Amino acid sequence: MRNMRILYLAMLALFVVSAAADADTYQWLDEKGVVNFTDDPDNIPKKYRKKAKVTRSTEREKSLQPRPSEDTPRQAGAEAAPSTSPSKVLYGGHDQAWWKARYSALRGEIKSIQDNLPGKKQELDELRRKLRIYTYTRNRIAYQAKLAEIQKDEDRIKTLTEQLASLDAEAGVAGVPFDWRQ
């Protein structure tokens, strides 16, 4: 009985998530600098509607144009929406290639350092054993150098992670589409 209940809840959750995945998401920045999200454009305050960005449920994402309604009459001769080419659309003054390259560079460097850390820590353990067995000065110097190298790598990972978080915050404010951040 309990397993059936869990199965039922899992299926219900899957249904809800799949239904939510089809909805467009609207994003805007308020006067306090807070990024707001909604799936209903009517929930966007009137003063932010023109600046709101939409993340389409399809693969492409565009800036949200004001919806024609009673309070926003369509202007004659208004410029068309930006080109459908994702590389031509700018967010925060940068195009898709810049955002993807920046995220890729930061994540790539973090991964590279993290991949090398286990080997360096193993070398440190071997040096620690040698230092206990043979108390030579060269063993102590090698141990301290490897320890400093590991600490430098860990500090670099921390710095890069902070830069990645900062870039993500900047991308959120600029309304950068989520698939550009991968």
C-alpha distance (Angstrom), angle and dihedral (degrees) to the residues before:
residue distance angle dihedral
M1 . . .
R2 3.79 . .
N3 3.82 91.8 .
M4 3.80 90.4 52.0
R5 3.80 90.1 52.2
I6 3.82 91.2 50.7
L7 3.80 90.6 47.4
Y8 3.80 90.4 49.5
L9 3.81 92.3 49.8
A10 3.81 91.5 47.3
M11 3.80 91.4 51.5
L12 3.80 90.9 47.0
A13 3.81 91.0 50.2
L14 3.80 90.5 49.1
F15 3.79 90.3 51.7
V16 3.81 93.0 49.0
V17 3.81 92.6 47.2
S18 3.80 92.9 48.3
A19 3.80 91.2 49.2
A20 3.80 91.4 49.2
A21 3.80 90.9 48.5
D22 3.83 90.3 64.5
A23 3.81 93.6 57.8
D24 3.79 124.7 96.2
T25 3.79 115.6 -118.9
Y26 3.79 121.5 -140.0
Q27 3.79 122.1 -155.2
W28 3.81 132.1 -172.1
L29 3.78 139.6 164.3
D30 3.81 117.1 -125.2
E31 3.82 127.6 -150.6
K32 3.82 91.5 -90.9
G33 3.81 90.7 57.7
V34 3.80 93.8 -108.1
V35 3.80 116.9 144.4
N36 3.81 109.6 -133.7
F37 3.81 128.3 -163.8
T38 3.80 133.5 -164.2
D39 3.77 138.6 159.8
D40 3.81 93.2 -145.1
P41 3.82 116.1 70.5
D42 3.81 89.8 -156.8
N43 3.82 88.1 67.5
I44 3.82 91.0 63.2
P45 3.82 110.7 100.2
K46 3.82 111.2 -114.2
K47 3.81 94.2 -116.3
Y48 3.84 91.5 57.9
R49 3.83 99.8 42.4
K50 3.80 95.0 92.9
K51 3.82 92.3 51.7
A52 3.81 96.9 42.4
K53 3.79 119.3 115.2
V54 3.79 124.3 -145.9
T55 3.76 126.5 -145.6
R56 3.77 104.4 -153.8
S57 3.78 121.0 -138.0
T58 3.81 86.4 -129.6
E59 3.80 124.2 70.2
R60 3.79 95.8 -88.6
E61 3.77 125.4 73.0
K62 3.78 127.5 -162.5
S63 3.76 139.6 175.0
L64 3.77 112.0 -85.3
Q65 3.76 111.1 -108.2
P66 3.80 117.1 -152.5
R67 3.77 109.1 -87.2
P68 3.78 114.5 -121.9
S69 3.77 107.3 -107.0
E70 3.77 140.4 136.8
D71 3.82 93.8 -79.7
T72 3.84 96.9 44.2
P73 3.81 111.2 48.5
R74 3.81 115.6 -162.9
Q75 3.79 111.5 -105.6
A76 3.78 119.0 -133.9
G77 3.78 112.8 -118.4
A78 3.79 93.5 16.8
E79 3.77 114.0 161.1
A80 3.77 117.4 -98.1
A81 3.79 122.1 -112.6
P82 3.81 116.1 -81.0
S83 3.78 118.4 -79.9
T84 3.79 115.8 -73.2
S85 3.79 88.9 -123.1
P86 3.83 104.7 105.3
S87 3.80 92.6 -147.2
K88 3.83 91.5 61.1
V89 3.81 94.8 55.9
L90 3.81 113.2 92.2
Y91 3.79 125.8 -150.8
G92 3.78 117.4 -176.9
G93 3.81 88.3 -6.3
H94 3.81 93.8 -59.0
D95 3.78 133.9 98.8
Q96 3.78 130.8 -131.6
A97 3.83 94.1 -89.6
W98 3.82 92.3 55.2
W99 3.81 94.5 48.8
K100 3.80 93.6 45.7
A101 3.82 92.1 46.2
R102 3.82 92.2 49.8
Y103 3.80 93.7 49.4
S104 3.80 91.4 43.7
A105 3.81 93.3 50.1
L106 3.81 93.6 50.6
R107 3.80 94.8 44.2
G108 3.80 91.6 43.9
E109 3.79 93.2 53.3
I110 3.81 92.0 46.3
K111 3.81 90.9 50.3
S112 3.80 92.5 47.1
I113 3.80 92.8 52.5
Q114 3.81 92.5 43.8
D115 3.81 91.1 50.3
N116 3.83 91.4 53.7
L117 3.81 96.5 45.0
P118 3.84 98.1 78.8
G119 3.82 91.2 54.7
K120 3.78 91.3 48.5
K121 3.79 91.4 48.9
Q122 3.80 89.7 50.8
E123 3.82 89.7 51.7
L124 3.82 88.2 49.8
D125 3.82 90.5 53.9
E126 3.82 90.5 50.8
L127 3.80 90.6 49.3
R128 3.81 89.8 48.8
R129 3.83 89.9 54.2
K130 3.80 91.5 48.8
L131 3.79 89.9 48.5
R132 3.81 91.2 54.1
I133 3.80 93.5 47.2
Y134 3.79 98.9 37.4
T135 3.77 115.0 29.2
Y136 3.79 94.4 -160.8
T137 3.78 119.3 148.8
R138 3.81 92.1 -125.1
N139 3.85 89.5 58.3
R140 3.81 91.0 51.9
I141 3.81 91.7 47.7
A142 3.83 92.2 48.5
Y143 3.82 90.8 47.7
Q144 3.81 93.0 50.1
A145 3.83 91.7 46.3
K146 3.82 92.3 51.6
L147 3.81 90.9 45.6
A148 3.84 90.1 51.8
E149 3.83 90.3 47.7
I150 3.82 91.5 52.7
Q151 3.81 91.4 47.3
K152 3.81 90.1 49.8
D153 3.83 90.3 51.4
E154 3.80 92.3 48.5
D155 3.81 90.5 49.2
R156 3.81 90.0 49.3
I157 3.82 90.8 51.6
K158 3.80 89.3 51.3
T159 3.82 91.3 49.5
L160 3.81 92.7 47.2
T161 3.80 91.3 47.6
E162 3.81 89.6 52.7
Q163 3.82 89.9 48.4
L164 3.81 89.5 50.1
A165 3.82 90.7 50.7
S166 3.81 90.1 48.2
L167 3.81 91.1 49.3
D168 3.79 89.6 49.0
A169 3.82 90.8 51.6
E170 3.81 90.2 48.3
A171 3.80 90.0 48.9
G172 3.80 90.3 50.0
V173 3.79 92.1 52.8
A174 3.81 91.4 46.3
G175 3.81 91.6 48.6
V176 3.80 94.8 -120.1
P177 3.83 110.7 179.5
F178 3.79 114.0 -106.4
D179 3.80 95.2 -122.1
W180 3.83 89.2 59.8
R181 3.79 88.7 58.9
Q182 3.81 94.9 60.7
